[in-house]
Amino acid sequence: MKKIHYIFFIFMIFFMFSFFKIRVDDNILNYMNAKDPVMIIFNSMNNDFENSGNIIISVRSEDYTADISKIDLLTKNLENKDFIKSVQSVSNISVSYNKNNILYTGDIFSVSEKSGEPVENIIDSNPEIFGNFFSDNNKYMLLNLYIYDNQNEGKKFYSEIDNEVGKFFKEKYITGIPLTNYEISSIAAKDVLRLLPFSALFIFFIIYYIFGDFRLCLVSFLNIFAANVFMIGIVTYFFGSLNTVTVMIPLLVTGIGVDNSIHIMSDYIDNNTGSIKSTVKKLFKPFLFSMLTTVAGLMSLLTAELKPINDLGFFTSIGIISAFFISVFLIPDFIEKIVNSSEKLKKHKRIKINAEKIYSHNLIVFTIFLILICIFSTGIFRIKAESKMENYLGKNSVSVKGSNHLNLNYGGDRFVSIYGVSENTDNFYIYTKSMNVETLLKKRGYLKKSIGINSVLRNIYENFYDGNFIPHNSKIIKQILMLSSGNKDFKNYLNIKSGSVRNEILINSDDDNSIKLLNGDFENYKKLFFKKNYDIVPINIQDENIKNEYIKLFKEYGYIIGKEISQNVINIFTDNYSEKVNFFAENTDKKIFEEKKKEFTDFYEISEEDFSYYEDHFLYMNENFFRENFVSEKLKEINSSGLTYDEIKELASYINNTEIAVDGDTYSSDIYITGSPVISSVLNKKIMESQISSVSIAIVVIGIMLFILIKKFVLWISGFLSILVIAFFNFGFIGLFGFKLNSGTVTIASIIVGLSIDYIIHFLSGYIREGGSTVKTFNSVGNAVLFSGLTTFVGFFPLSFGNLGIMSDFGIIASFSIFISVMVTLFLLPVFINFFDRRNKNEK
């Protein structure tokens, strides 16, 4: 045994131990580079709120008043789990209740106890509870879990949550990114372990069918087994875990790695020279360039900005390079060892095709392919990139069932976060802008419902002040924050230490285009009305600069609601802003004035005779009301901007603003739109970009390498056109049959271009050796191309039966593309050769 054999076996044994260290970890939110601006914002928000992900649970409840105690107990049990940061449910969400002008705050049980009101009354007086925690038909209730880590111990957190919920409710649905990541990783690993033996078995039968010799089957198996051992060993020891995309590599290497062995054994048996070295020497150049072009196709995936795609290209290249060296430097020696050099080997099986008859009808062959090209061309324009959960998991997965349930009963599960960062969360500015963005998105039709700091502040304000909450008044903001001190909901939406606030809005569409439009409207609003650096100053209408900023608030409001606020409307505010409360009270309708007066005297038990003594206090207590009422009536009179009743009431509150932000450097703030739907939209864009860049690079590099090998332009153009046709069929198939580009399927085109050139190289090399005859070329290498394509096909095809959606799609598309690659090589490539190469007049 040669030294190289000892070295080979030592490394193989060493790397075999890596099989016991293989793990599959996945996080679809980490597919993008952590330095990407979109990911920086998203990760910053999660760090501020110590949140790695959230799990959403829906349980069936026919009577919430009867089940609320079970929800409360379940909530407390879940909160005691060490991997759960917090739980939000109808039982512990902070609510407020105003009874006899006394504001009660806390959870529904404490408020009910303090106020003496039944729990159902407390819930009914907080309508946002129904919007956020009850299904549209009120038959399901929701729990929202924030967990510390969404990657480690996925099985543990899922099983514990599932078991805990099952103690209280039989019908339950669970979903969320952490669960999706766990399911993807688990299903991907199981699929590969289940499908890899089938792939290897199919290849074994094909090789045995071709050569009829069990020993040669073992040689081929040694090739693919060793290539996988080296690839997985290198990945495990130097790069860590596999992910959903890279876990498919063993099947890819299994399908591709056996090709060289088939070519060596086919040529060796055909020539029957007794010298394996002469066979390898003759085929070395095609092998080398086939390996280089395949690796070039795979390495083109490194241009993508998505980590799984980069990893697939790099790791599979390791497997292909390993397979090349094993087949060229080791397999020949093993063939010589197990096959007696004097033994006459049986002729291998051949598929009988009358190449001479087929190649004599070039026009017919070309017409058939042209018709197919026209059919498949309709699919190219339908190609879309989509990274939805359903594309990664099957319809029967827990996450997808939960997501579909939320879409059906709660309006969806695609939450986008309005993430604001400010040096000082006591001033009104960041709350104002956050709420304005929320209103903007609602008016534009993107928003279905929202939860977050805005909801908490709005609920407290409207119960305490009995009016619409417009957070332009810094004093009001401070009062609400003081009222809300100790509110445990705030830790999910307000981080005073980092100066960040968060609102989550449920968007009413899962289409990426809506995310792009949403983000575009947000960015335009931010550009027009957001100040990153500012001072807070009292409103002084006599100061022209401050007055202009005040007027800009009305322009901003008009932009938000999609209506132009007329100058007449603005004048009502600027002309009356500085008036005292007496002026507004005197101009209030007498009936309304008397009603407010009666409320005041009844509450404080003041007689009519004593009212004059308390009149100043009465005006002070109702100043905001009188000011707003005066402006509202004036706006109703002119309404030159076509405002609705609610818009008039909302706009009227601007008369009570006391402070305003002007350009300066005392404070700094910023605001962003982020969340998994935003990342998914950007991810899809990058998938499309990576598809274009990687395939373009692969075709150009492979085209150059093909020319270096062939060195004949007429043959090069024939081969290059064949590559383009194969790529065309790949994209046409994806669009025509409704497949989507994702982090798995986007890699196929580059892989197929790299693989198909192998078949083309072998055919063109054989054509040169056979003196320029396509018929003789087919007879000498056609079957080797056909069978190597078949083994690659059966290596990939088992992926079609994967439970993971991304894996199943990959298997179907890749298998079809392999089939087309072989057909184009054996039947269309000769048509191109016969057309361009003048030596083949007799075969045209």
N, C-alpha and C positions, 0 to 999 in steps of 0.2 A: 504494500500500500504506500502511495506517495505521501510526502510530507503535507501536501496541500489537503489530502484527504483527512489526515489527523487533525489539522487545524480546523477544517470544516466541521468535523464531528464535535470537536471541543466547543466551538462557538455555538453549534446547534443545541448541544446539551445545555450550555449555559443559558441560551435564550429560551429554551423550552420551559425553564422555571418561571419565566415571565407570564406564562399562561395563567398561573395561579394568582398573579397580581393584577390581572386585567380588571378594570372597572369602567363603567359607562356613566359619566356624569353629564348632565345637560342643563342649560339654562338659556332659553330662547332669547332672553333679554341681554345675554352676553354675547350674542352672535356678532354684534358690532363692536368696533374698537372702543375701549374705555375712554380713549382720548377724543373720540368724536364729540362735538359740541352737544349733540342731542343726548348722548349718554352721560356727559358731565353734569348736565342739568338734572337729569333723572336720578342719577346716583347721589347728587348733592341733596335733593329733596328727601330721598330715602335715609340718608345719613342724618339730616336735620331732625327727622321724626323717628329715628331708630327703627326703621321699618324695612324688612327685606322682601315683603310680599304680603298679600292678604288672601285668605281663604273665605269664600262666600258659601254659606249653608242656608238652604231653604227647607223648611219642615212643614208638613201638612197640618193644618189646624182648622177645624170646622167652626170652633167657637173660641175666639181669642181670650175672652174673659175667663173661660174655664182653664185655658192652657197657659195663661200668663205666668202662673206660679211655676210651671214646669220650665218655661223659658228662662225664668229667673234662676232656678236651681242649675239648669244646664249652663247658663252663662257663668255662674260662679265656679262650677266645676272646671270649665274650660280655662278660666282665668288662672287657675292653680297649676296649669301645665307649664313646665319650665321653658318650653319653646314658644309659648304664646305671650306676646307683649301685652295685648289688650283685646277685649271683646266688646263689640257694640251690638246691642239688641234692644228691643222695645222695652225691656225691663230695666235697663241701666242707662239708657240715653237720657241726657239732661233735658228737662222740660221746665216750663214756667207756667204758673197759673195765677190769674188775677181774680181775687175774691174780695169784694168790698174795698177796692183800691189798695189791697195788700197783696204784694207780689210774693209768691212762693216759688222757690226754685229747688231743683234736685232731681232724683229719679222719680218715676211715677208713683212708687210706693211711699216714699218720704213725703212727696207733695200731697198725696192723698191723705196721709196721716195728719199732716200739719193743717191742711185746709178743711178736712172733714168731708171731702168730696169723694165719691166712688172712683175707682181706677178708670172705669170706662169714660167718665166725664173728663178726667184729666187728658186721656188720650184723644177724645173728641175735640178738645180745645186746642190741641196741637196738631193741626192738619198735616204738617210735614212728617209726622210719625207714620201716617198711613202711606204717604208717598215714598218713604224710604225703607219701611220695614214690613209693609204688607203688600201682598200681590194685588194685581188689579181686580181680581174677583174676591179678595179678602179670605181666600182659603189657604193661603200659605204665609208663613212669617219668616223673616230673614235674620240671620246672624252674620256679622262681619268680623273675621278674626285677623288680627295683625300678628305676624310671626317674626321671630328674630332672624331665622336663617331659612332660606327657601331651597337650599341644595342638600345640606347634610341630613342624614337620617330621615330621608323622605318617607320610607316605609313606616318608620316609627310614628311620625306625626300623623300620617294619613290613617293608620290603623287605630291609633289612640282617639283621634277625633271621631272617626266613623263609629267606633265602639261606644264612645261617650254619648253621641247623639242618638244611637240606636237604643239606649236605655230608656229614652223618653219618647221618641217618635219613630214609628215604623217606616213611614214614607219620608225619605230624605234625599236631598240632592246636594252634591258638593262640587265646587269648581274653584278655579283660581290658578294663577301662574305657578306657584310652588307645587301644586298638585299636578299640573300639566308637565312640569319639568320632571317630576318623579315618575309619572306614567310613561313619558317619552323614553327616559333612560331605561326603565324596567322592561318595557315592551321591545325596545330596540335590541337589548342584549338577548332576550329570550328568542326573538325572531331569528337572529343570526345563528344562535346555537341550535335552533330547530331546523333552519334551512340549509346551513352549510353542509351537513351530511348528505342531504338530497342532491345538492350541487355536485359534490365530489362523486357520489354514486352514479349520477347521470354521465359524468365525464368518464368514469371507469368503464361503463358499458359501451360508450361510443368508441373509446380507444380499443377495447377488446374486440368490438365489431370490426374496426378498421384493420387491426393487425392480427387478431386471432391468437395472440401470444400473451399469456398471463404475465410473463417476465417484463415485457415492454410496458404493460399497464403499471407495474410496480415502479419502473423507471420514471414514468410520467408523474406518478403520484409522489415520488420522492422530490421531483422538481417543484411541484406546487406546495407540498408540505413544508419543504425547506424554505422556500421563498416566504411563506406566511410566518414561519417561525422567526426568521430574521427580521421581517417587517414588524411584527408585533413586539418582538424583543426590543428592538431599537426604540419603538414608540413608547413602550412601557417604561424602559429604563431611563430614557432621556427626555421624554415629553409628557409623561403622566398619563392621564385617562383619555379614553375615546369619547366621542359624542355621537349624536344621532346620525350624523352624516358619515363620520369616519368609521363607525362600527360596521359599515357595509364593505370596508376595504378587503377583509379576508375573502369574501365572495368574488370581488373584482379581481384580486390577485389569482384566485383559483381559476377563474374563467380565462384570464389573459395569460397567466404564467405557463400554461401547458402548450401554447402555440409552437414555441421553438422546438420542443421535444417532438411534436408531430412532424414538423418539417424535416428534422434530422433523420428520424426513423423512416419516413416515407422515402426520402432521397437515398438513404443507405440501403434500404431493401430493393428499391428500383435498380440501383447501379450494381448492388451485390458484388462490390469489389473486395470485400473483406477488410477494408481499411476505413474505419470510422473517421480517422483524422482527415482524409481527403474530402470526405463529405462535409465535415465542419469547416475546413478551409474554404471550400467552395461557397458555403452559405454564410461565412462569417460576416462579410460586408453587408449583405441584406439584413442579417440579424442585428448588427451594430446600428445600422441606420433605422431599422424598425424600432429598436429600443429607444434610440435618441429621439425619434419623431413622436413616439408614444409619450415619452417623458416630457418632451416639449409641449405637447398638448395638455398634459397634466400640470406642468409648471406654469402654464399660462393662467391657471386658476389663482396663482399667487398675486395676480394683479387685482383680484377682488378685494374689497374692503371688509369682507366677512370672514371671521376666523374659521368656521367649519369648512368653508370652501377652500381656504388656504391650506388647512390641515389635510383635506382629502387629496388635493393635488400633490402635496409634499410627501405624505405618508405612502400613498399609492405608488409614487415614483420610486420610493425605497424598495417596495415590493417588486416592481417591474425590473429595476436594476439588479436586485438579488436574483430574480428568475433568469435574467440574461446570463449573469456570470455562472450560475449553477448549470444552466443548459449548455453553455459553451465549454466550460473548463472541467465540469465534474460528470455530467450526464454521459458524455462519450466514453469516459473511462468505465463507468458502470455498465454501459451497454457491452463493452468489450469483455468485462468480467463475467457477466451472466450469459452472454451469447458466445458460443465457441466460434472462433474466427473461421473455422473450416466448415461450419454448419451452414447449409443453404436455407435461408429464411423463406417462409411462405410469402407469396405476393400478397400485399395488403389489398383489402376490399377497395373497389373503385365504384363510384357512381357513374353509370354509363350515360353520357350525354353526347349527342352527335354535334360536336362543336363546329365541324366543317359545314354542316347544314345550317346551323344557327347563324354562323358568321357570314354566310353567303347571302343573308337577308338583313343587311345592315339597316336598310330603310324601315323595315317592319319593326325591328328591335328599337330603333331610335323613336319611331312613332309611338310605340307602347309606352316608353319612358316619358315622352313628351306629354302624352295624355295624363299619365299619373302625376307629372309635375304640375300640370294645370289644375288638377283636382286638389292636390295638396297645397297649392299656392293660396287657396282660399282660407286655409287655416292660419297662415302666418300673421294675417292682420287681426286675428282674434287672440293672439297670445297676451296673457296678463300675468303679472307677478302678484302672488297672493301668499301671505304668511299667516293665514288664519289657523286657529287651533285645529280645525277639522283637517287641514292639509298635513298635519303632523301626526294626528291620532285618528283612529277609526271612529265611526259613528257610535260604536258600543262602549267607548271608553267612559270612565266615570266623569272626567272633566268635560267632555263634549256633551254628555247627557245633562250635566249640571248647567252648562252654558246654554244649551237649547231650552232647558226649563226656564232659566232666567229671561231669555228672550221672549218666551211665550207668555210668561206670567208677570214679569216685572218691567217689561219694556227693553230689556237688554242687560249686558254686563260690561259694555265698553265704556269705562270711565276715563275721562281726561282730567288732569289736574291743572288748576290755575295756581301756580306756585309763585308767591311773592316773597322777596327778601328785602329787609329794611334794617337800618341801623337802630331804629327806634320804633317799636311796635305800639307805643302809646299814642303817637299822633295818628290822625285820621287818614293820611294820604294812601298808604298801601291798602287799607281796607276799602277806601273809595274806589281805587282803580281796580281792585279785585272784583268788587261788586259790579262795577261798570262793564268789565269784561264779561262777567256772567250774564248781565242783562243784554249786552250786545249779541252774545251767542244765542241767547233765547229769542231775541227779536229776529235774528237771521235764520231761525228754524233749525239750529243744530242741537239745542239743548232739550232734553226730555224732563230731567229732574236733577237736583243738585243736593249735595250734603257738604258740610264743611264749616269753616269759621263764619262765613256769611249767614248760613242757616241758624247757627247758634246765636249770633248777635241779633239777627233780625227777629228771632223768636222772643228773646228777652226784651228787646226794645218795644215790640208791638204789644206785648202783654203788659208792660210797665207804663208806656206812654200813650197807648191806644192810638197809634198812628203809623204811617209808613216809615220804614227805617231808611234814611238817606244819609250815609256816613260822611257828611262833609263837615260836621261840627266836631272839633277835637274834644270839646268838653263832654259831649254826649258819648263819644267813644270811650273816654276815660271812665265815665260813670258806669257804662255797660261792663267794661273790663273789671271794674271794682265789684259790681254785682255778681260777676261771673267768677270771681277769684275762688280757686279750689274746685272749679268745674272740671271733672275728670275728662269730659269730652275735649277740652282744650288741648290736652297733650297730644291728641291725634291731629289737630289742625293749627295749633299755635305753639311756636317754640320761641319764647321770649329771649332765651340765651343766644340763639343763632339769629334772632330777628326775622323769622320766617313764618309765613301764614300759608294755609293750603285750603283749597276748595276743590271738591271732586264733582264733576258734572257728567251725567250720563248722556252720551250723544245718541241721536235717534237713527243712526245709519252705521252700517259696518263696511261701507264702501270707502276705499282709500281716497277717492276723489273728494268726498265730503271733508276728510281730514285736511287735505290740501287747501280747500276753500276756507275751512275754519281757521287754519293757521294763517292764511293770507289776510283774512279780515282782522284777525288779532294783531298781526304785524303792522298793518296799516293804521289801526287804532293807536297802537303803541307809538308809532312814528309821529302821529299827529298830536297826541294829547298826553304822552307820558314824559315826566321829568325824572331823569336819573339823579340829578343833583338839584337841591332846592332849599329854600328857607320857608318857615311857617310864620306868617304875619297876620295881625288883625285886619279884617276887611275895612277899608276906608275908601268910600266911594269918591271922596274928594281927591284922592291920589290917583292920577291918570293911569299909572302903571298897574296899580292894584285893581282899578276899575276894569282895565282891559283883560286882566286875568279872570276877573269875576264874569265878565261877558263871555269869555272863552268857555266857561262852564256850560253855558246854554248852547253854544255851538257844539260842544262835546255831547250834551244830552241829545241834541237833534241828530247828530251822527249815529248815536247808539240806537235810537228808535226809528231812524230812517226818514226823519222829517226835518225840514229846515225851520228853525225857530226864527220867526220874523222879528224885525227891529221893534215893532209895536209891543210884542211880548216882553222883550228885554227891557224896554223903557219902563214898564210897570214895576219891575224890580229896582232898577237903578234910580228911578224918580222917587220911590217910596222907601227905599232901604233904611235911610237915616231917621225916619219918623219914629216918635216915641210910641210906647204901647197904648197910651191914651188915644192917640189918633186912630189906631186900628180898632180899638174897642168901640169908639164913637161911631165908626163907619161899619160896624157889624150889624146885621139884621137884628131888630129888637127882640124878635121871638127867640132867635138863637142865643142872644145875649142873656135873656131871662132864663133860658134852660141851663146855661152854664152857671149862672148865678145861683139857681135853685140847687144844683148839684153841690155847689160849694157850701151854701148855708146849711143844707141838710147833713152833709158829712161832718161839718164842724159844729152843728147844732147852734147856729147863729140866728138870732131873730132879725126881722126886716129892719127894725129900728137901729140895731147895732151894726148893720152891714157897712155903713159909711166908715166906721172905725177900722174895718178889715179890708176896705176896698183896695188899698195899695197891695196888700198881700194877695188878694184875689186876682188882680191884674198881673202880678208877678207869676202866680201859679199858672195862668192861662195865656201868658204872652205869646208863646209859640202858636197856640191855637188861633188867637185873634189875628196874628200876622198872616198865617197861612190861609185863614178863611177869607181875609180881605183880598189877598192876591188871587185866590181861587175864583172868587166872584168876578173880579176884573177880567181874568182870563176867559171865563165863560162868556162874558159880554162881547169880547172881540174875537177870540179863538181864530185869529188870522192864520194860525199854523195848522189848523185841522187836528187839534189834539183831542184824544179821547178823555173821558171822565177820569180814568185812573192816571193817565199821563198828566192831566191838569193837577190832580192832587199831589202827584209825585214831584212835579216841577215846582209847585207852590212852596214846598218845604225848603227850597233854596233860599227863600227870604230869611230863614233863620240861621244860615251859615254865619259863623262868627270869625273863622280864620280861613286862610287860603294859602296855597303853595305858590311861591314865586321863584324865579331862577335864583340860585344861590349855592352855597357850599356847606351849609350847616348839616344837612341830612343827605343821605343817598339811598336810593331804592332801585330795585329792578323787579321785573315780572316776566313770567314765562308760561308757556303752555307745554305740558309734558304728560307722560303716561304711556302705557303699553300700546294704545292705538297709534300714538304719534310715532313711537319707535317702529311699530309695524309698518307704518306708511313710509318712513325713511328707509327701512329695511327693504321693502319692495322696490323702491326706487334704486337702491344700490344693487339689488339683484338684477334688475334690467340693465343697469350700467355695466355690471361685472360680466353679464352674458355677452354684451356687445364687445367689451374690451378683451375678454379672455379668448373668445372665438376668433376675433380679428387677429390677435397676436398669434394664436395657435396656427391659423391658416397661413399667415405670412411666414412665420419661422419654419413651419413644416414645408411650405412651398420652396423656401430657400434651400433647406436640407435635401429636398427631393432633387433639386437641380444639381446640387453638388454631387449627388450620387449618380444620377442618370447622365448628366452632361450632354443630353441631346434635347434640343428645344421641342421638337415634334412630340417626343415621348413625355417630356415634362408637361407640356400644355395639356396633353391627354390625361395625365395623372392629376393635374391641378384642377381641371374641369370636373373630374370625377369626385374630388374632395368637395368641391362647391355643391355638386348635386346631392351628395350624401348629407351635408349640413342642411341643405334646403329641405330635404325629406324629413330630417329630424325636427326642425322647427314647424314644418307643416303638420306633422303628426301631432305635435303637442297642442297646437291651436285647433286643428280639425276635430279632435276627439275630446276637447274640453279640459285638458290637463292645464295646470297652472305652474308657472315658474316659482320655485322656492329654493331654499338653500341646498336641497338635494338635486332636484331636476335641473337646476341651472348649470350643474357641472357636466351634464351628459354630453352636450354638444362638443365641448373641448375633449372629453374622453373619447368620444366616437371619432372625431377628426384624427386624434392620435392613433386610434386603433385601426381605422380604415386605411390609413396610409401604409400600415404593415402589409395588408393584403395587396395594395397597389404596388408597393415596392417589390414584393415577391413576384408578382405577375410581370412587372416591367423588367426585372432582373432576368427572369426566365425567358422573356421575349428576346432580350439581347443575346442570351446564351444559345437560344434556338435559331439564331440567324435571321430574326425578323419575321417569324411566322406565328400568328395568334393561335392557329389551330394546334401546332406543336406545343406552344406554350401552355395551352389549356391541358393538353394530354400529360405534360410533365409536372406542372405545379397546380393545376386547377383543383384536383382532388385534395391536395394539402391545404389550399386556401379554403376550400369548402368545409373540410373537416375541422380545421382550426377555428373557422368561424362558428361551426356548430358547437364545438366545445365551449367557446366563449359565450355563445347564446345560452346553452344549458347552465353555464356558470352564473349568468345574470338572471335568467328567467325565474328561478325559485324566489327571488326577491318580490316577484309579483304577488306571491301568496303571503307576504308579510302582513301582520295585523296593523303595523304602523303605516299610516297613509303615505308619508313621504317615501318610505321604503318600497311600498307597493307600486307607486307611480314611477319610481326610478326603474324598477325591474321591468315594467311593461314598456316604457319608452326606450330604455337601453336595449332591450331584446329586439324590439322592432328595428332600431337603428343598426344593430349588428347584422340583422337579416338583410336590410337594404344595402349595407356596406358590401356584403359578399355578392349580392346580385349585381350591384353596379360594377364591382371589380371584374366579375366573370362575364358579364354580358354588355354593359354600356362602355366600359373602358376599351374593349377591343373595337367597338364602333368608332370611338374617337381615334384610336391608333390607325385603323384602316383608312380613316378620312385624312389624317394629317401626314402619315408616313407613306411616301411614294413607293416604298419597296414592296407594298402589299397590294399591288394592282390585281393580282390573281385572287385575292381574298376579299376584295371590296364588293 
